[in-house]
Amino acid sequence: MEKTKVMRISRQPSPVTIMIDQNQLENVECFKYLGSMLTNDRRCTREIKSRIAMAKAAFSKKTTLFTSKLDLNLRKKLIKCYIWSMALYGAETWTLRAADQKYLESYGHITIIYIVDQRNAENGEGYIQCVWHCEMI
C-alpha cells in the first residue's frame, strides 16, 4: 500500500481516514492523473502553472527556431502548434478564475508574442517587434 494515496475533493478540504490492513492511507493535496494536476480545492491554478512551465521550457529549447530567418507566418504557426498546444492541453476542462485568466494572458503577451524580426535585424535596426497577438483557443 505504499503507492496508494487518498485525496478528498471539496470546497473545504479535510483529511480522510481510510485504513487498509491496519495502515492508514496518506492524504495528499494534489496529484498528477493522466497528465493533469488535480487538487483537493478543485482549482486549476496549479495545472495552469504547470502547463505554462512546460511551454516555457519548450520555448527556451527552440528559441533559435522561433527567432530564425524563417518566414514570420511560419514561425507564428510553429509557436501556435508547438508551444500553445502544450500550454493549453486539457484547457477545455479548466474553470478559469480571473487570476488564472490573467496569468495565461500575461504568458501569451510577454513570452510568446515577441519574436525577433530578422529582416529588421539584418538591416541593422535589430529591435524586437510585436508580431503576433496570441489567440486563446
N, C-alpha and C positions, 0 to 999 in steps of 0.2 A: 503494500500500500504506500510505498514511498513516493510514487509519481501521482497518486490520486490527491486532488485538492478540491476544495469546495468554495463557491462564491455565491452569496445571496445578492440578487439584483433588486434594489428597492430604492425608494426616494430617501429613506433614512436607513442606510445600510447598517446592519448589525451582524455580529458573528453567528454562525450556525454551529450547533454541536451535533456532529454525526460520528458515531462510534462504529468501528468495524473491527472485530476480533480484539476488543479491549484497547484499540488505538483510536485516538481522535484524529479526524482528518483536518489538515491545515486549511485555515481560512485565508483567502487571498483577495486583494482589492482589484487586481486586473490580471488578465492573461491573454495570450495570443491564440486565437482559434481560427483555423483555415485562413491564415494570413491577416486577420483583422484583430485589432486590440479591443477587447471587451472589458468594461469597467463596472464596478458594483453600483455606481451612481447613474448609469445609463447615458452618460455624456460622451460626446465624440471627440473631445478636445485632445486626449492622448493619441487617438487614432489619427487625427489630422496632423498633429505634430510629428508623429512617426512617419507618415506618408511624405510630409514636406521634407523631413530629414533625408529620406531615401531619394527624393527627387533632387535635393541639393547635392547629394553625393554623386548621383548620376550626371548631373550638370557639370560638376567640377571635373569628373573623369573625361568628359567630352568637350571641354571648353574650347580646345583648339579647333574642333569640328564646327562648333557654333559661331566661332569668330573667324572662320577661314574665308577664303575668297569665293566660296560657293555663292550661287545666286541667292539673293536675300529671301525670295519666296520659298526656296528650297530649305534654307536654314529655319524659317518660321515653321514650315511643315515638319521638319525634323524635331524641333522643340515640342511642338504640339503632340507629335507621335511618341517621342522617346521620353520626354520629361513629364508632360501633363498627364499622360496615361498612367504613369507611375504615381503621381501625386493624387490623382482623383480616383484611383481604383477603389471601388466599393462606395463611392460618394452617394449613390442613389439610396443607400441605407442610412445616411447620416441625418441627424436632426440638428441643423445648424443654429447656434445661438449667435447673437450679434458679435460677440468677441471672436467666435470661431470664423465667422464670415470675414471679419476684418483681418484676421491672421492669414487666411487664404488669399485675400485680395492684396495684402501687402507683399506676400511672397510673389505673387504674379507681377505686381508692379515693380518691385525692387530687383528681384533676382532674374526674372525671365525676360522682361520687355526690353532690356538694354542689350543690344548686340552691336559689336563694333562694325561700323560700316566701312569695309576695307577699301571701297572705291575712294572715299574721302581720305583715308589714312595714306593711300598711295599718293595722293595729291599734296601731302604734307600737312593737311588740316588735322588729321588724327584725333578726332573727337568721338565721343560715344553719343550715338543718336538714338532717340527713342523710335523704334521701328515697328513696334507691334503692341497693340493693346490686347492683352490676354482675354480671351473669351472663355467664360466658365461654361463647361459642358453641362 
